[in-house]
Amino acid sequence: MPKMKTRRSAKKRFSLTGNGKVKYKKQGLRHILTKKSRKRKRRLRHPAILDPVEQKRIKKVLPYG
């Protein structure tokens, strides 16, 4: 059986934790930062865990996930 191919766009955006949850970087921290509050920018820095419903969808795209 051939190797499973990964959707490269998903591979670059998401990663799996040790428990099998899907981790991602929050959006909105690339540009137009002057109008965003310091508190908001600080919260956007940290990675987040995807919703369980969305996790199912992403795991189909990431093989061995």
Buried (B, 14 or more C-beta within 10 A) or exposed (E): EEEEEBBEEBEEBBBBEEEEEBEBEEEEBEEEEEEEEEEEEEEBEEEEEBEEEEBEEBBEBBEEB
